[in-house]
Every structure is written in structure tokens, then in C-alpha cells.
Amino acid sequence: MTLQLAGNGDSTPNIVYQLHEPAGETKAAVLLTHGYGEHMARYDHIVDAWTEAGVLVANYDLRGHGNSGGPSGHVERFEDYLRDLDRVYDALQDQPAWKKAPKPILFGHSLGALISTRAAMQRPERYAALTLSSPFFGLGLPVPAIQLALGRLLSRFVPRMTQPATINASDLSHDPEMVRAREADDLVLHRVTLRWFTEVEGALGALDVQAASFRLPCYCRAAGADKLVALDATRRFFSLIQSEIRQLEVIDGAYHELLNETDRDEHIARFAEKFIEYSNA
């Protein structure tokens, strides 16, 4: 079922979201946030497997992504992502299947993991747990200091100026079919705006302070050979959080998109198991 939240311009754009119900008993409910440059349709095979396992799944296109509104790939404030997620969460309360389901679990991949983590920190009472795939908690590639300084300065004056996202599809998965599918996907974005970069940079800088008071159950699968995000930053996050239930599993040799890797069925099934485990805790 595809639905849409009406907006009123760039500051509050239209957000397209979906609710996928399992055929049988609902054992868990998950609110999924995708990564930068992609869109929710790239998760169709994942959603199918999770609903088959008894998981009720809600997902949506980020502003500026997929079929949602807003300037392409752009955000004026990182908190806009959190407001959009709250809007989806609030809209789901009107859906009978969602209302009857267990307390929802947040799931996010890459940028979606950063958004989900900040949302869980902001409103922990709403969620049963936080689950993450290859979270974007730090840049995997070094950015020259002069480029950083120039980008921060220009962000103040030309916030929607773009630069290449420098994401190679072959660095995301070992599966040639998945690489080709991404390269042929017209909805995939290949540029970022300067304001997007500086806002995400600020959100990353706030993680350490907020992590010290974080207590929700937290599970993460991280790619051991990730070329996009910093694995050390994920390890640091898990060393700082105060959750009694927390688990970080690093998959040696894997690339960034674990759920599109050659052994994706194992990762997809593992997350479904954790969703149900946390829902029954």
C-alpha cells in the first residue's frame, strides 16, 4: 500500500511512504529509512523477505529522493529528516495494522542509519529498538582540508550548489547483478549539495555526546571492507552507548550494501530474527 503525506513546499515536502503487511501473524513492526542517493524501491526484495517472516514493514522515500518532494538530494537542516520521519510515524498511527502491531523498531542503512539513530535518541519512548546496517557515522574516504573549508564557507552562500557524490556502484556490492541494477536506476542520485554535506557533518559531530545517554537495545551489522563509511566510527559509537542490550557484528570482506551482497539472504534473515527477538523482549 503506497500513501503520501501532503507538504506545503520545500520546507515540508510531499513524502511518499508504504506499508507492507505480512500474510499471517505480525511478529514485529519496522520503520525503514534508506541511504543517501537511493529510494525505497531498492528494498523491495528485503521487504518481501521480512514480511514473509512475519514483519510489518513501513518505509518511505527521503525528501529529495525517489518519489518524495523537495530539491534533489538536498536538506537545509539535518533536523528536517527527523521531522519527516516523525510525520511518517504519526501517519502510521492511523493504519489499523500498525496500531495493532508491537512497538516499532527503527531500521536504517547508511545515512538512514544516522537518521534512525538521531530519531531514536530524540524520541526513545516511541521505539522498541534500533537496528542498523553499515551506518554512516563517519566518512570512509578522507576529504582534503582545503575542500572541507571551502565547502563549509560556500554552504552559507550557495547551499544548493552541488558536487559529485563519488559513490561507485562496484564499491557497494560484490554482486555484479546488483551493481548493474544500481547503475541503470534513474532514481539513484549522483550529486550532493553543499548544505547537505555540512548538515550531515554537524549531525555526525553530535553523535558522541548523545551516545553517552543512549539506552535502547541496539543491533548493527557492519561491512568489514566498507569503502564509504568509517567502521572505526561505528565501533566507537558502540563503545559509548549505555544500552544493556547491544550487539555489533562486523562482516569480514563485505562491501557497504550488506543487504545487496552475494550472501544477502543471510543478512536479511538475521535482521528479521533480531526484529522478532526485540519485539518479544
Secondary structure, DSSP 8 states (H G I E B T S, - for coil): -EEEE---STTS--EEEEEE--SS---EEEEEE--TT--GGGGHHHHHHHHHTTEEEEEE--TTSTTS-SSTT--S-HHHHHHHHHHHHHHHTTSHHHHHS-S-EEEEETHHHHHHHHHHHH-GGG-SEEEEES--SSBSS---HHHHHHHHHHHHH-TT-EEE----GGGT-S-HHHHHHHHT-TT---EEEHHHHHHHHHHHHTHHHHHTT--S-EEEEEETT-SSB-HHHHHHHHHH---SSEEEEEETT--S-GGGSTTHHHHHHHHHHHHHHHHT-
